[in-house]
Amino acid sequence: MNKDQVKGTLKDAAGKVQEQAGKLTGSTEQQLKGLNKQVQGQAQKAVGDVKEVFKDATHK
């Protein structure tokens, strides 16, 4: 697992927490920020996944 995968997973999880906090407080703004953070995290994790596949392919 590389740093992009780790950071992406953490950002996704933080976004889920922020979205839920927004739902509990009735803050649409916080919900949207949480969703945005989740998308960013998932994208960063996907970049990390591609890097891992490339690294594995070049080491074989």
Secondary structure, 3 states (H helix, E strand, C coil): CCHHHHHHHHHHHHHHHHHHHHHHHCCHHHHHHHHHHHHHHHHHHHHHHHHHHHHHHHCC
